């Protein structure tokens, strides 16, 4: 519509800013109200700005400022969606099945990240832009109607507090006094900032470092997704034999270390292997850290704790700028390696400060 790359950046800012700014407030709301009706309402409300954009598009009056307003509104509504969805897992499955539930949640999310863009590209050819927006709106309505069929058996009564600031402080105070939860959260911030957006730089490695074309780039992108899926299968099958702290230590260190090795590689198939292992380690960390939050946090504080943890997704936008600056100044291999070293330093300092040394095997659910 505009021919401007800056316009795309502005829309990205409209999407990321409310999610980062309103995350903690969304956590308070999730703890105050029944999570299932709240999540259901979010799906239906999200469809409103989407269908508004559809109407403006087909009438032929859609302008860039419309998109800015509607994208901001959609992001404000969706800012509570991840917190409400993940908090609901505790009510849907017994604690002994949380490992499988969190793994399946991550599997679905990461599968969607792989399949979604490809499906979107095909749909663009078949049903055009307007059709894609309609498809998106219909899927939101469909998910809302699906949630109407869910029945929860035993759920605790939501918080009935009235002091928003006090409730936010309660959540932050709990995180500050829970070493494992605090370590998981700070490590997630470090990895999101200095490692999390490495995939955006794969075209640079494919073209300038490995000297391969689109096929090679596709192999690198696919390897990361395949590794992520395989790591979740491993975690569900064998993860319960390991302590949560050990898996957190391992995955937080392995992720940036594998990125460093990838930056050093000059062979395509070695790079593909390393990218698969990197995707596995990254998703292993995300799944274990989410499990820690689910198991450790009291139910009445779960929404606020998850909302603080999920602020790491907003930090990915900041991390993209930092990694881009390092790659520009030092070159992609050295720049991303330096970012990885910073991640290792920060996570190591965090774990030694709050957890001490990892103790190896143990029962993950203990």
Secondary structure, DSSP 8 states (H G I E B T S, - for coil): ----HHHHHHHHHHHHHHHHHSHHHHHHHHHHS-HHHHHHHHHHHHHHHHHHHHHHHHHT---HHHHHHHHHHHHHHHTTHHHHHHHHHHHHS-GGGHHHHHHHHHHHHHHHHHHHHHHHHHHHHHHHHHHHHHHHHHHHHHHHHHHHT---SS---------HHHHHHHHHHHHHT-HHHHHHHHHHHHHHHHTTTGGGGHHHIIIIIS---HHHHHHHHHHHHHHHHHHHHHHHHHGGGB-HHHHHHHHHHHHHHHHHHHHH---HHHHHHHHHHHHHHHHHHHHHHHHHHHHHS-GGGHHHHHHHHTHHHHHHHHHHHHHHHHHHHH-HHHHHHHHHHHHHHHHHHHHHHHT-S---B--TT-
